[in-house]
Amino acid sequence: MILALPLMAYTQPADKAPILLRDRKGIIRAMEITENDAASSLSDLAFMKQYLLVTAEDVFVKARDKQRRAGFINDHFDQFYKDVKVDGAGYNFHYKGGKMYYTHGHYVKLRNFDVVPAITP
């Protein structure tokens, strides 16, 4: 009985939550998803709405996708705010067998930011 106790500590429930890494502002920088996570069936756009909480002013445009090995796909999205590209901002999504297993990137939350250029006297 005592020998079985350590083995029971390493079992994981079937509905285990994804592992999140957040920055100082609480924005998700990376998320690791296991096959048992419900998040593994999320699409990239669903992830952005559910986890990053993007607004209607934020748009992510697919920049490229790569398939390095059979069954593995890597997608990259650039962030735009009011149709202006946010320098250095974007997100990467990694899929294995059609299911998301890892995502990471840099999302910049911009609110009430005027993108119209103006010069004062």
C-alpha positions in Angstrom: 0.0 0.0 0.0 2.8 2.4 0.9 4.6 1.6 -2.4 1.5 2.5 -4.4 1.0 5.9 -2.9 3.8 7.7 -4.9 2.3 6.3 -8.1 -1.1 7.7 -7.3 0.4 11.1 -6.9 1.7 11.1 -10.5 -1.7 10.3 -12.1 -3.4 13.2 -13.9 -7.1 13.8 -14.3 -8.6 13.6 -17.8 -9.8 17.2 -17.7 -6.4 18.7 -16.7 -6.2 22.5 -17.4 -3.5 23.8 -19.8 -0.3 25.2 -18.4 -0.2 29.0 -18.7 2.8 31.3 -18.6 1.8 35.0 -18.1 3.7 38.3 -18.3 3.7 41.0 -15.6 0.4 42.4 -17.0 -1.3 39.0 -16.8 -1.3 38.5 -20.6 -0.7 34.9 -21.7 2.8 34.5 -23.2 2.7 30.8 -23.7 0.3 27.9 -23.2 1.1 24.2 -23.2 -1.8 21.8 -23.9 -1.9 18.1 -23.3 -4.0 15.7 -25.3 -6.5 15.5 -22.5 -7.1 19.2 -22.3 -10.3 20.5 -23.8 -8.3 23.4 -25.2 -6.5 21.0 -27.6 -9.5 21.2 -29.9 -9.5 25.0 -30.0 -8.9 26.9 -33.2 -6.4 29.7 -33.2 -9.2 32.3 -33.4 -11.1 30.7 -30.6 -7.9 30.8 -28.5 -7.5 34.5 -29.1 -11.1 35.3 -28.1 -11.2 33.0 -25.1 -7.7 33.4 -23.6 -6.3 36.6 -24.9 -9.7 38.4 -24.8 -9.1 40.4 -28.0 -11.4 43.2 -28.9 -13.1 44.0 -32.3 -10.3 46.5 -32.9 -7.6 43.8 -32.7 -7.2 41.6 -35.8 -4.7 38.8 -36.2 -3.7 38.1 -39.8 -2.1 34.8 -40.7 1.4 35.5 -41.9 2.8 32.0 -42.6 2.5 28.4 -41.8 5.2 25.8 -41.9 5.1 22.0 -41.9 8.5 20.8 -40.8 7.5 17.2 -40.2 4.5 15.1 -41.3 1.6 15.8 -38.9 3.2 19.0 -37.4 2.0 22.4 -38.4 3.2 25.8 -37.2 1.1 28.9 -37.9 2.1 32.5 -37.2 -0.3 35.5 -36.9 0.6 39.2 -36.9 -1.4 41.6 -34.7 -3.0 44.6 -36.2 -4.8 47.4 -34.2 -7.3 49.5 -36.2 -5.6 48.2 -39.4 -2.1 49.2 -38.3 0.4 46.5 -37.7 1.7 46.3 -34.1 5.4 46.0 -34.3 6.8 42.9 -32.6 3.3 41.6 -31.7 2.0 38.3 -32.9 1.2 34.7 -31.9 2.4 31.3 -33.0 0.3 28.1 -32.9 1.7 24.6 -33.0 -0.4 21.6 -34.0 0.3 17.9 -33.9 -2.2 15.6 -35.7 -4.6 18.5 -36.2 -4.7 19.4 -32.5 -3.1 22.4 -30.8 -0.4 21.4 -28.3 1.5 24.7 -27.8 1.0 28.4 -28.4 3.2 31.4 -27.6 3.6 35.0 -28.6 3.4 38.6 -27.7 -0.1 40.3 -27.6 -0.2 44.0 -27.0 -3.4 45.3 -25.4 -4.1 48.7 -26.9 -7.2 50.6 -25.9 -8.4 54.0 -27.0 -5.3 54.6 -29.0 -5.5 57.0 -31.9 -3.8 55.6 -35.0 -4.4 58.7 -37.2 -1.1 60.6 -37.6 -1.2 64.3 -36.7 1.3 67.1 -36.4 0.7 70.0 -34.1 2.0 73.5 -34.8 
